[in-house]
């Protein structure tokens, strides 16, 4: 079994309890950050890594949003939210590392706590760059490895636990990965210390 299938199966497995598992983080600040991020969406929008659909409640009414995830069981939960909230959104099972969309399809692409779990994050980011229009906007809220020596070391130590439990790496250096993927116009805002960041990218091509 390859790494993609392993991570997908971990998310399929945890899908039924994922919202409960993440509730403490939602209550602290993540819910507020989701609401603020979605206010910035416009045009044809792609959400990469929709998961159980935690952002769906905040999608602007009348927006044109496509949302993808590689876990079918997570998408089952997302579809339940779409129906309950009467939102218009196209949900598709798709791997962020190998998207089926043509080049330059979307005006805006966004993610929330996704690139901790994409097996090859640089490949996934390059795909986002490909499908986003020239001068399109990419907005990410992602948790990353702390540059504090003690905290960073602890994140390295505990990373195998979270990775094996549900497929998330807590020690990713996502800002570095963004730049490695070829993005040059990158603004970074610290939301919680240096661990949770809002990354805003102008997709210059």
C-alpha positions as CSV (number, residue, x, y, z in Angstrom):
1,X,0.0,0.0,0.0
2,X,1.5,3.4,-1.0
3,X,1.6,6.4,1.3
4,X,-1.4,8.1,-0.4
5,X,-3.6,5.1,0.3
6,X,-2.4,4.8,3.9
7,X,-3.2,8.4,4.6
8,X,-6.6,8.2,2.8
9,X,-7.5,5.1,4.9
10,X,-6.6,6.9,8.1
11,X,-8.9,9.7,7.3
12,X,-11.7,7.3,6.2
13,X,-11.2,5.6,9.6
14,X,-11.4,8.8,11.7
15,X,-14.2,10.5,9.7
16,X,-17.0,9.6,12.1
17,X,-15.3,11.3,15.1
18,X,-13.2,13.9,13.3
19,X,-15.4,16.8,14.2
20,X,-15.5,15.8,17.9
21,X,-11.7,15.3,17.9
22,X,-11.1,18.8,16.5
23,X,-13.7,20.6,18.6
24,X,-11.3,22.1,21.1
25,X,-9.3,23.8,18.4
26,X,-12.5,25.0,16.8
27,X,-13.7,26.6,20.0
28,X,-10.4,28.3,20.7
29,X,-10.0,30.3,17.4
30,X,-10.2,28.1,14.3
31,X,-14.0,28.8,13.8
32,X,-13.3,32.5,13.9
33,X,-10.5,32.2,11.4
34,X,-12.6,30.1,9.0
35,X,-15.3,32.8,9.0
36,X,-12.8,35.5,8.3
37,X,-11.1,33.6,5.5
38,X,-14.3,32.8,3.6
39,X,-15.3,36.5,3.6
40,X,-12.3,37.0,1.3
41,X,-13.5,34.6,-1.4
42,X,-14.7,35.7,-4.8
43,X,-15.2,34.5,-8.3
44,X,-14.8,30.8,-9.1
45,X,-13.4,29.2,-5.9
46,X,-11.7,25.9,-5.1
47,X,-11.4,24.5,-1.6
48,X,-8.7,21.9,-1.4
49,X,-9.1,19.4,1.4
50,X,-12.8,20.1,2.4
51,X,-12.7,17.2,4.9
52,X,-15.9,16.9,6.8
53,X,-17.0,20.3,5.5
54,X,-16.2,22.6,8.5
55,X,-16.0,25.6,6.2
56,X,-19.3,25.0,4.4
57,X,-21.4,26.9,6.9
58,X,-19.3,30.0,6.1
59,X,-19.4,29.8,2.3
60,X,-20.9,33.1,1.1
61,X,-24.4,32.7,-0.3
62,X,-24.5,32.6,-4.1
63,X,-20.8,31.8,-4.3
64,X,-19.4,29.4,-7.0
65,X,-17.4,26.9,-4.9
66,X,-15.9,23.5,-5.8
67,X,-14.5,21.5,-3.0
68,X,-12.3,18.4,-3.1
69,X,-11.0,15.8,-0.7
70,X,-9.2,12.5,-1.2
71,X,-11.2,10.7,1.5
72,X,-14.6,9.5,0.4
73,X,-15.8,9.0,4.0
74,X,-14.8,12.6,4.9
75,X,-16.9,13.7,1.9
76,X,-19.9,11.8,3.2
77,X,-19.8,14.1,6.2
78,X,-19.3,17.1,4.0
79,X,-22.3,16.2,1.9
80,X,-24.4,15.9,5.0
81,X,-23.5,19.5,5.9
82,X,-24.3,20.7,2.4
83,X,-27.8,19.2,2.6
84,X,-28.4,20.5,6.1
85,X,-27.2,24.0,5.4
86,X,-28.7,24.2,1.9
87,X,-25.5,25.4,0.3
88,X,-24.6,25.2,-3.3
89,X,-21.2,23.5,-3.7
90,X,-19.8,20.8,-6.0
91,X,-18.1,18.1,-3.9
92,X,-15.6,15.9,-5.7
93,X,-13.3,13.1,-4.5
94,X,-9.9,14.1,-5.8
95,X,-6.3,14.0,-4.8
96,X,-4.8,17.5,-4.3
97,X,-1.5,16.2,-5.7
98,X,-3.1,15.2,-9.0
99,X,-6.1,17.4,-9.8
100,X,-8.2,16.9,-12.9
101,X,-9.0,20.5,-13.5
102,X,-7.6,22.4,-16.5
103,X,-4.8,25.0,-16.0
104,X,-6.0,28.4,-14.8
105,X,-9.5,27.4,-13.8
106,X,-10.1,29.1,-10.5
107,X,-10.0,32.8,-9.3
108,X,-9.4,31.8,-5.7
109,X,-8.1,28.6,-4.0
110,X,-8.2,28.1,-0.2
111,X,-7.2,25.6,2.4
112,X,-7.6,25.2,6.2
113,X,-5.3,22.8,8.0
114,X,-4.7,20.6,5.0
115,X,-1.1,20.7,4.1
116,X,-0.1,18.8,7.2
117,X,-1.6,15.7,5.6
118,X,-0.9,16.0,1.9
119,X,1.8,13.2,1.4
120,X,3.8,15.3,-1.0
121,X,3.0,18.9,0.0
122,X,5.2,20.6,-2.7
123,X,3.5,18.6,-5.4
124,X,0.1,19.5,-4.0
125,X,1.1,23.2,-3.9
126,X,2.3,23.1,-7.5
127,X,-1.1,21.7,-8.5
128,X,-2.8,24.6,-6.7
129,X,-0.5,27.0,-8.6
130,X,-1.4,25.3,-11.9
131,X,-5.2,25.4,-11.5
132,X,-5.3,28.9,-10.1
133,X,-5.5,31.7,-12.6
134,X,-2.6,34.1,-13.2
135,X,-2.9,36.8,-10.5
136,X,-5.5,34.7,-8.7
137,X,-5.5,34.5,-4.9
138,X,-4.6,31.6,-2.7
139,X,-5.4,31.8,1.0
140,X,-4.2,29.2,3.5
141,X,-4.6,28.7,7.3
142,X,-2.1,26.1,8.3
143,X,-0.3,24.9,11.4
144,X,3.4,24.5,11.0
145,X,6.5,23.5,13.0
146,X,7.5,26.1,15.6
147,X,10.9,27.7,15.3
148,X,11.2,27.6,19.1
149,X,13.9,25.0,19.8
150,X,12.0,23.3,22.6
151,X,8.5,23.4,21.1
152,X,9.9,22.4,17.6
153,X,11.7,19.4,19.1
154,X,8.5,18.3,20.9
155,X,6.6,18.6,17.7
156,X,9.2,16.4,16.0
157,X,9.0,13.8,18.8
158,X,5.2,13.6,18.7
159,X,4.8,13.8,15.0
160,X,4.9,10.0,14.4
161,X,2.0,9.7,16.9
162,X,-0.3,12.1,15.0
163,X,0.8,10.8,11.6
164,X,0.0,7.2,12.5
165,X,-3.2,8.2,14.3
166,X,-4.9,10.1,11.5
167,X,-2.3,11.1,8.9
168,X,-1.4,14.6,10.1
169,X,2.2,15.9,10.3
170,X,2.5,18.6,13.0
171,X,6.0,19.6,12.1
172,X,5.6,20.6,8.5
173,X,7.4,23.8,7.3
174,X,4.6,24.9,5.0
175,X,5.8,28.4,4.3
176,X,9.1,26.9,3.0
177,X,7.1,24.4,1.0
178,X,5.0,27.2,-0.6
179,X,8.2,29.0,-1.8
180,X,9.7,25.7,-3.0
181,X,6.5,25.2,-5.1
182,X,7.3,28.4,-7.0
183,X,5.2,31.0,-5.4
184,X,7.0,34.4,-5.0
185,X,4.4,36.8,-3.8
186,X,3.7,35.4,-0.3
187,X,2.4,37.2,2.8
188,X,2.5,35.4,6.1
189,X,0.5,36.4,9.2
190,X,1.0,34.7,12.6
191,X,-2.4,33.7,14.1
192,X,-1.3,31.7,17.1
193,X,2.4,32.2,18.1
194,X,4.5,30.9,15.2
195,X,2.5,27.7,14.9
196,X,-0.7,28.7,13.1
197,X,-0.3,31.0,10.1
198,X,-2.4,32.6,7.5
199,X,-0.6,32.5,4.2
200,X,-1.9,34.8,1.4
201,X,-0.4,34.3,-2.1
202,X,-0.8,36.3,-5.3
203,X,-0.4,33.7,-8.0
204,X,2.0,35.5,-10.3
205,X,2.9,33.4,-13.3
